[in-house]
Structures are given as C-alpha cells and as structure tokens.
Amino acid sequence: MTTGGDSRQDAGRIRTGRVARAAPLVALTGRTAGEAVISALRRKDRAGVRQRGAERYAESLGRSRGVLMKAGQILSFVSLGSMVEGSSQSVYQAALARLQDDAPPMEPELAAGVVTAELGAPPHEVFAEFAPHPLAAASIGQVHAATTHDGRRVVVKIQYPGVDEAIRADLANAELLATFFQVIRGVLPDLGRTDARALAAEVTERIGEEIDYLTEASNQQIFADAYRGHPFARVPEVLPEFSTGRVLTMDRSDGLRWAQAREADQELKNQWGEAIYRFTLGSLRRMGRFNADPHPGNYLFHPDGSVTFLDFGCVKSWRDDQVEWMVRAVQAAVEGRADDLLRHYTEQGFVPGEPPDAQAMLVWAREALTPVLGDQPFTYTPEFAARIVDLEFSPRGPHSAVVQKLALPGEYVALTRIDLGLTSVLAGLRAQGDWRSIRDELDLGAEPVTAYGKLEAAYREGLS
C-alpha cells in the first residue's frame, strides 16, 4: 500500500492488506463484519438512525470492493424475510441499492491507465470517443461509454487496479471468507449443514472467474450466439479486439435501469418478468448454463418489453444429467410423488444422514413451487418472496424438520442463489404471468400458451 502521492489515486486503488480489507465493516460495531451486518439489519432504531446506519454500511461495503461488496449486492435485492424488521427493509435495501450499479468509482486517470496498460494506448487513441467518467461502477470494475473509430457505439468495462489481488487475498483469508459466509447465511439460512469446504470451493471458483474478463467475454459470447436475433432477450456482442483480462468491450445497449423499470406500467413489467423468467430457466434447460449473478443491476429494460442481460462474469454450467435431475425432481414435486422426490434429493447428495419424512419434504418442496402450482396467472409479490425465505430456508421455521436434515452440495449453491435472486427480481416487478404453462413448455415440451412463448417457438423454429 502506498504511503503518499496523489490522494485521489490512492482512493481509487484497492487496499489489499487483510486488516485493511476487513476494517471498514469491523469499524461499524467493533465486532466481526458479519456480526455487524446481522446486528445492523436486526436493530430496531428510529427511522433516522436506521437510515444513517444503512448508509454507513453501504458506504463501507462500497469501499471494500470484492467479496464483501458481493455480499452487500446480494443483500440489496433479496427479500430479507424475518431477518429485518418490516419497517426497516426498505431503508436498508434503498441504501444498499447503490451497490447494484453505483459503487464509488475510481478516478479518470486510473481508468485511463488500465486501458493504456491493457490495450497499448490511451483510451482517446484506442477509441474515437471515450467518456472519462463511468456510466456505472460495481464490485470489480466500472463501465465507460465509448465509440470505435468505425462508429460503433460500445461500453468499456475496466477492472479496478489491484482488485484481482484483493479478491484473491479475500479468498485466501479464512477469517474474511468466514465473515462472507456469515453474511450470506443471513439470507440463505439453509446452508446450515452444507459442507463448508465444498461451499468455499464453489464460491472461490465462481468469484475467481469474475476476476478474468476473458472468461466473462467467452461466457457472454456463448449467450450472445445463442440469443442473437431473439424477440425479447438481448445479449450484447463482445469486441475481442478491445478486450483483455482487465478490459472488456461490448456493444452499448440503452435501456431503463431497475429503479426506472419499477415505476413502469404493470403490463410492461409483466412482459419484462416473463422475459427474465424465460431467459433464466430456458438457458438452464436448453444450454445447461445460467448467469449466476441475478441482481437488478444486470438488466436493462426496454419499452418494447424486451430485456438486455448484462454481466456474464459468473456463469454456472451443469452436465446434462444434472439438468435432467432438476427436471425430474420438480416433476416429482408437482405430481406429489413424495418417495421419488426424496430419492432424487438423496441421489444428488442433499441428504447426508437420516432422511427427513418424505411427505414433509414434499410439502416443503411444493411451497417454493407456488407460482407454478397456484391459480394462474400468479403474481410475484415482496410478501411472497419474504415468505419463501422464512418458510423454505429457515432452519427454525415450519419446515425446520426437513431443512435441518438437508445439506446443500457445493456445486448446487448457485441454484439457491438463482432461486432467491429470480424470485426477488420478479417480486420487485410484481410480475404476473402464467408460470405453469411456461414450466410445462420448458420441461414437458408442451405447446406455448403465452404471446412470448409463441414468439420464442417461432424464433427457435427459424433456427432449425
């Protein structure tokens, strides 16, 4: 760490020392960062005090970057259930929402320095136009608008100097990683019996991949190829000649951000919700892949009902047999086959010891399938999302006898993340749809019922 020089540049660099990385959060209460988070979220203070505490916590996470900031991003959009007093949820989520796409940016000189080091020339030479100030800043890098010399409108994602070393230090720091898991357990309580080593390996692999923008470029191009020309799901094309391990350039997409989208007409929000639902589950079913970072800052919303999907740094892939298992397990729950459901979960390592009662497990599994099993159309609401956290993932809730006997294999951690993330995003939009017909279409090959289903069927028929 430098001890002098330009203070603005010092502010933009990442502090990689172990004490320095944990200090911003520890300072909140004098306890561990994880304890600070949970204590702050549960504290029942006056509204003004809660607001100041939430703002201070968000600011500290923003300065931390890397792993702890990822925890803040997750907390910013998931429905927190009973973890936070009802009147406090909006306060904390509003403060933390800045972490979705408005983290503290680095100075223009630092950003230009990264471009120069990676692309061999300063940004004003590499590009015909380059905005020195970012459109958005997040946990690992920030995004700048630019135009290539042939007139192509692009965005340039620039990694913070030193963030790769900082994150690798985080992942090698047992105390800080334990703090991260403590924070995540606050919103994913079903991790209680999960093998900590397997969980650490999975988290390390996923977050480690995000550091390398070449990995992200490869992931994004796979999705761009799969969805090129799609009627309602857009993925920007990557420009490999302007991309390296620390700089990623892609086509620019203009659209509404999350806060604006939530104020739109409900019918439009329903269309966006179905587009996100189909992209998420459809990519998993058809490609064995999905973007495992489903927070609202990764979407752009368009007036025609389409959605642009961003940030493919964290993509999880499954084998065909694993995807088939997911479909079989869901179908067993839908059809009420308790013994088959328990067998499917046991075969995949979710039952490490004495099994739960099969019928009780069926009731637990069907709770999360309410959008598919309930009356159609079904509306996702914040209340429903919070209930899922409380009922489905709490080892002390009404399904505790089941939850306490299950363990989440490390390779399936992303399923929980996508489940909570997708549910929370759809709840934020209050999206209404015929989710049952979409599930039947994707899993059983049923004929499409919705307008988007028919559009997608025609699109895929045109590809064959």
C-alpha positions in Angstrom: 0.0 0.0 0.0 1.4 3.4 -0.9 2.0 6.0 1.8 2.0 9.2 -0.2 1.3 10.6 -3.6 -2.0 11.7 -5.2 -4.7 11.1 -2.6 -7.3 10.8 -5.4 -5.4 7.9 -6.9 -4.9 6.4 -3.5 -8.6 6.5 -3.0 -9.2 4.6 -6.3 -6.8 1.8 -5.5 -7.8 -1.3 -3.6 -6.5 -1.9 -0.2 -5.2 -5.5 -0.2 -3.9 -5.9 3.4 -6.0 -8.3 5.4 -6.7 -5.9 8.2 -7.4 -3.1 5.8 -9.9 -5.2 3.8 -11.9 -6.1 6.9 -11.5 -2.8 8.7 -14.4 -0.8 7.1 -17.0 -3.3 8.3 -15.4 -4.2 11.6 -15.4 -0.5 12.4 -19.2 -0.4 12.3 -19.6 -2.1 15.7 -16.3 -3.3 16.8 -17.3 -6.9 16.2 -16.7 -9.1 13.1 -18.0 -7.8 9.8 -20.6 -10.5 9.6 -21.9 -9.8 13.1 -22.0 -6.1 12.2 -24.2 -6.8 9.2 -26.7 -9.0 11.0 -26.8 -6.8 14.1 -27.3 -3.7 12.0 -30.1 -5.3 10.0 -31.9 -6.5 13.1 -31.6 -3.4 15.1 -34.8 -1.6 15.9 -34.0 2.1 16.0 -35.7 5.3 15.0 -36.1 5.7 11.2 -33.5 8.4 11.0 -30.9 6.3 12.9 -31.7 3.3 10.7 -31.2 5.4 7.6 -27.8 6.7 8.8 -26.7 3.2 9.8 -27.8 1.7 6.5 -26.0 4.5 4.5 -22.8 4.0 6.6 -22.9 0.2 6.0 -23.5 0.6 2.2 -20.6 3.1 2.0 -18.3 0.7 3.9 -19.2 -2.2 1.6 -18.6 0.1 -1.4 -15.1 0.9 -0.3 -14.4 -2.8 0.5 -15.0 -3.9 -3.2 -14.5 -7.6 -3.9 -16.0 -10.4 -1.9 -17.7 -8.3 0.9 -19.2 -6.0 -1.6 -20.7 -9.1 -3.3 -22.5 -9.8 0.0 -23.8 -6.3 0.0 -25.1 -6.6 -3.5 -27.0 -9.8 -2.6 -28.5 -8.1 0.5 -29.5 -5.2 -1.7 -32.1 -7.1 -3.6 -33.2 -10.3 -1.9 -36.3 -10.2 0.2 -34.9 -10.4 3.7 -37.8 -12.1 5.4 -37.8 -12.0 9.1 -34.1 -11.1 9.2 -35.1 -7.4 9.1 -37.9 -5.7 10.8 -40.6 -4.9 8.2 -40.3 -1.1 8.5 -36.6 -1.3 8.1 -36.4 -3.4 5.0 -36.9 -0.5 2.6 -34.4 1.6 4.4 -31.6 -0.9 4.1 -32.4 -2.0 0.6 -32.6 1.6 -0.6 -29.2 2.3 0.8 -27.6 -0.9 -0.4 -29.2 -0.5 -3.9 -26.3 1.9 -4.7 -24.1 -1.2 -4.8 -26.0 -2.7 -7.8 -24.6 -0.2 -10.3 -23.5 2.9 -8.4 -20.5 1.9 -6.3 -17.8 4.6 -5.6 -15.9 5.0 -8.9 -12.2 5.3 -9.5 -10.6 8.5 -10.8 -10.4 9.0 -14.6 -6.6 8.9 -14.6 -6.7 5.4 -13.1 -9.2 4.1 -15.6 -7.2 5.5 -18.4 -4.1 3.9 -17.0 -5.7 0.5 -17.1 -6.8 0.9 -20.7 -3.3 2.1 -21.7 -1.7 -0.9 -20.0 -4.1 -3.4 -21.4 -4.7 -2.1 -25.0 -1.4 -0.5 -25.6 -2.5 3.1 -26.0 -4.6 5.7 -24.0 -8.3 5.5 -24.4 -8.6 8.7 -26.5 -6.3 7.0 -29.1 -7.9 3.5 -29.0 -11.4 4.9 -29.4 -12.7 7.8 -31.4 -14.7 8.9 -28.3 -14.3 7.8 -24.7 -16.2 9.2 -21.7 -13.7 9.8 -18.8 -16.5 9.3 -16.2 -18.2 6.0 -15.8 -21.8 5.1 -16.6 -21.8 2.7 -13.6 -19.4 1.3 -11.1 -19.7 -2.0 -9.3 -17.8 -4.5 -7.2 -15.0 -5.4 -9.6 -14.9 -2.7 -12.3 -16.7 0.2 -13.9 -18.2 0.9 -17.3 -17.5 3.8 -19.7 -19.2 4.8 -22.8 -17.1 4.9 -26.0 -17.3 4.9 -29.8 -14.9 3.0 -32.0 -13.1 4.6 -35.0 -15.6 2.9 -37.3 -18.6 4.5 -35.5 -19.7 1.5 -33.3 -21.2 2.6 -30.0 -19.7 0.5 -27.2 -19.2 0.3 -23.5 -15.8 -0.4 -22.0 -15.7 -2.3 -18.7 -12.5 -1.5 -16.8 -11.3 -3.5 -13.8 -10.1 -1.6 -10.8 -6.4 -1.7 -10.4 -5.5 -4.3 -7.8 -8.9 -5.7 -7.4 -7.8 -9.1 -8.6 -5.1 -9.3 -6.0 -7.6 -8.0 -3.4 -10.2 -10.7 -4.2 -7.6 -13.4 -4.3 -6.4 -12.2 -0.9 -10.0 -12.3 0.4 -10.5 -15.8 -0.9 -7.2 -16.9 0.8 -8.2 -15.1 4.1 -10.0 -17.7 6.2 -11.3 -15.1 8.6 -12.7 -12.8 5.9 -14.2 -15.7 4.0 -15.9 -16.9 7.2 -17.3 -13.4 7.5 -18.6 -13.5 4.0 -20.3 -16.9 4.7 -21.8 -15.5 7.9 -23.4 -12.6 5.9 -24.7 -15.0 3.2 -26.1 -17.3 5.8 -28.2 -14.4 7.0 -30.1 -14.6 3.7 -29.5 -18.2 2.8 -30.1 -20.0 6.2 -30.4 -23.4 4.5 -26.7 -23.6 4.3 -26.6 -24.7 7.9 -25.4 -28.3 7.2 -23.6 -27.5 4.0 -20.0 -28.8 3.7 -18.0 -25.6 4.4 -15.1 -26.8 2.3 -17.3 -27.6 -0.7 -19.1 -24.3 -0.3 -15.8 -22.4 -0.1 -14.5 -24.2 -3.2 -17.6 -23.3 -5.2 -17.6 -19.7 -4.1 -13.9 -19.4 -4.8 -14.3 -20.8 -8.3 -17.3 -18.6 -9.2 -15.9 -15.3 -7.8 -12.4 -16.2 -9.1 -13.8 -16.5 -12.6 -15.2 -13.0 -12.4 -11.8 -11.5 -12.0 -10.8 -12.6 -15.5 -12.6 -10.6 -18.1 -11.5 -13.0 -20.8 -13.6 -15.7 -19.1 -16.5 -13.3 -18.9 -16.1 -12.4 -22.6 -16.2 -16.1 -23.5 -19.3 -16.7 -21.4 -21.0 -13.6 -22.8 -20.3 -14.6 -26.4 -21.8 -18.0 -25.9 -25.0 -16.4 -24.7 -24.9 -13.8 -27.5 -24.5 -16.6 -30.1 -27.4 -18.5 -28.5 -29.8 -15.5 -28.4 -28.8 -13.5 -31.4 -32.0 -12.1 -33.1 -34.1 -13.3 -30.2 -37.5 -11.5 -30.0 -37.3 -10.4 -26.3 -33.9 -11.4 -24.8 -30.8 -9.4 -25.8 -27.1 -10.1 -25.1 -24.6 -7.5 -26.3 -21.9 -8.7 -28.7 -18.3 -8.7 -27.4 -15.5 -6.9 -29.3 -12.5 -9.2 -28.7 -10.0 -6.9 -30.3 -10.7 -4.4 -27.5 -10.9 -7.0 -24.7 -8.3 -8.4 -22.3 -8.2 -9.9 -18.9 -8.9 -6.5 -17.3 -10.8 -4.6 -20.1 -14.0 -5.9 -21.7 -15.6 -4.0 -24.6 -19.1 -4.8 -25.9 -21.9 -3.2 -27.9 -23.7 -0.5 -26.0 -27.3 -1.0 -25.0 -29.6 1.8 -23.9 -32.4 1.0 -21.6 -34.1 1.7 -18.3 -32.3 0.8 -15.1 -34.0 -1.0 -12.2 -35.4 2.0 -10.3 -36.9 3.4 -13.5 -38.3 0.0 -14.5 -40.1 -0.4 -11.3 -42.1 2.7 -12.0 -43.3 1.5 -15.4 -46.8 0.3 -16.4 -47.7 -3.0 -14.8 -48.3 -4.7 -18.1 -44.9 -3.8 -19.3 -43.4 -5.1 -16.0 -45.2 -8.4 -16.6 -43.6 -8.7 -20.0 -40.1 -8.0 -18.5 -40.8 -10.5 -15.8 -41.7 -13.2 -18.3 -38.6 -12.3 -20.4 -36.3 -12.7 -17.4 -38.1 -15.9 -16.3 -37.8 -17.5 -19.7 -34.2 -16.4 -20.2 -33.1 -17.7 -16.8 -34.9 -21.1 -16.9 -34.7 -21.5 -20.6 -30.9 -21.1 -20.6 -30.6 -23.6 -17.9 -32.8 -26.2 -19.6 -31.5 -25.7 -23.1 -27.9 -24.8 -22.6 -27.1 -26.2 -19.1 -25.9 -22.7 -18.2 -27.2 -19.6 -16.5 -25.9 -16.3 -15.3 -25.4 -17.0 -11.6 -25.4 -13.3 -10.6 -29.2 -12.4 -10.9 -29.3 -8.9 -9.4 -31.2 -6.0 -10.9 -28.1 -4.1 -11.9 -27.6 -6.8 -14.5 -30.7 -5.9 -16.6 -31.7 -3.1 -19.0 -35.4 -2.8 -19.6 -36.8 -1.7 -23.0 -40.2 -0.1 -23.9 -41.0 -3.0 -26.3 -41.0 -5.5 -23.4 -37.5 -6.9 -24.2 -34.7 -7.1 -21.7 -30.9 -6.8 -22.2 -28.9 -9.2 -20.0 -25.5 -8.0 -18.7 -22.5 -9.2 -16.7 -21.6 -12.8 -17.5 -18.6 -13.0 -15.2 -20.3 -15.6 -13.0 -21.8 -18.3 -15.2 -22.6 -21.7 -13.8 -22.7 -24.8 -16.0 -24.2 -28.2 -15.4 -24.0 -31.5 -17.1 -27.0 -32.9 -19.0 -27.6 -35.5 -16.3 -27.7 -32.7 -13.6 -30.2 -30.7 -15.6 -32.3 -33.8 -16.1 -32.2 -34.4 -12.4 -33.6 -30.9 -11.8 -36.5 -31.5 -14.1 -37.3 -34.9 -12.6 -37.2 -33.5 -9.0 -39.5 -30.6 -10.0 -41.9 -33.0 -11.7 -42.0 -35.4 -8.8 -42.9 -32.4 -6.5 -45.6 -31.2 -9.0 -47.1 -34.7 -9.2 -47.0 -35.2 -5.5 -44.6 -38.2 -5.6 -43.0 -37.9 -2.1 -40.9 -41.0 -2.2 -39.5 -40.2 -5.6 -38.7 -36.7 -4.6 -36.7 -37.9 -1.5 -34.9 -40.4 -3.7 -33.9 -37.7 -6.2 -32.5 -35.5 -3.5 -30.7 -38.3 -1.8 -29.0 -39.4 -5.0 -27.6 -35.9 -5.5 -26.2 -35.7 -2.0 -28.7 -33.4 -0.4 -29.4 -35.9 2.4 -26.2 -36.6 4.3 -27.6 -38.6 7.1 -31.0 -39.6 8.5 -33.6 -38.6 5.8 -36.5 -36.3 6.6 -40.0 -37.6 6.4 -40.9 -37.9 2.7 -44.3 -36.4 2.9 -43.0 -33.4 5.0 -40.3 -32.9 2.3 -42.9 -32.9 -0.4 -44.8 -30.1 1.4 -41.5 -28.2 1.8 -40.7 -28.5 -1.9 -44.1 -27.6 -3.1 -44.0 -24.3 -1.1 -41.4 -22.9 -3.5 -43.4 -24.1 -6.5 -46.4 -22.0 -5.5 -46.0 -19.8 -8.7 -46.4 -23.0 -10.8 -48.9 -24.9 -8.6 -51.2 -22.0 -7.6 -54.0 -20.4 -9.6 -52.9 -18.8 -12.8 -52.0 -16.1 -13.5 -49.8 -15.8 -10.4 -48.4 -12.5 -9.2 -44.9 -12.4 -7.5 -45.0 -10.0 -4.6 -42.4 -8.9 -2.0 -44.6 -10.6 0.6 -44.4 -13.9 -1.2 -40.6 -13.6 -1.7 -40.2 -12.9 2.1 -42.4 -15.9 2.9 -40.2 -18.1 0.8 -37.2 -17.0 2.7 -38.9 -17.6 6.0 -40.7 -20.9 5.2 -38.3 -22.5 2.7 -34.9 -21.6 4.0 -35.2 -21.1 7.8 -34.0 -24.0 10.0 -36.3 -22.6 12.7 -39.4 -22.2 10.5 -42.4 -24.5 9.9 -40.3 -26.8 7.7 -37.4 -27.0 10.1 -37.7 -30.8 10.5 -36.9 -31.0 6.8 -34.4 -28.2 6.4 -32.3 -29.3 9.3 -31.8 -32.7 7.7 -30.7 -31.4 4.3 -27.3 -30.1 3.1 -26.7 -28.1 0.0 -23.9 -29.7 -2.1 -21.3 -27.0 -3.1 -22.0 -27.4 -6.8 -25.7 -26.6 -6.2 -25.1 -23.4 -4.2 -25.9 -21.4 -7.4 -29.4 -23.0 -7.6 -30.3 -21.3 -4.3 -28.8 -18.1 -5.4 -30.7 -18.1 -8.7 -33.9 -19.1 -6.9 -33.8 -16.3 -4.4 -32.5 -13.8 -7.0 -35.1 -14.6 -9.6 -37.9 -14.6 -7.0 -36.8 -11.3 -5.6 -36.5 -9.6 -9.1 -39.9 -10.8 -10.2 -41.3 -9.7 -6.8 -39.8 -6.3 -7.3 -41.6 -6.0 -10.6 -44.8 -7.6 -9.1 -44.7 -9.6 -12.3 -47.9 -11.6 -13.1 -47.8 -14.5 -15.6 -48.9 -18.0 -16.5 -45.8 -19.5 -15.0 -47.3 -23.0 -15.0 -47.6 -23.1 -18.8 -44.1 -21.8 -19.2 -42.8 -24.6 -16.9 -44.8 -27.2 -18.9 -43.4 -25.8 -22.1 -39.8 -25.9 -20.9 -39.8 -29.2 -19.0 -42.5 -31.2 -20.7 -42.4 -29.9 -24.3 -46.0 -28.5 -24.1 -47.3 -26.1 -26.7 -46.7 -22.5 -25.8 -49.6 -20.6 -24.3 -48.3 -17.0 -23.8 -47.6 -14.5 -26.5 -43.9 -14.6 -25.6 -44.0 -18.4 -25.7 -45.3 -18.3 -29.3 -42.7 -15.7 -30.3 -39.9 -17.8 -28.9 -41.2 -21.0 -30.5 -41.3 -19.2 -33.9 -37.8 -17.9 -33.3 -36.4 -21.4 -32.5 -38.2 -22.9 -35.4 -36.5 -20.4 -37.6 -33.1 -21.5 -36.3 -33.7 -25.2 -37.1 
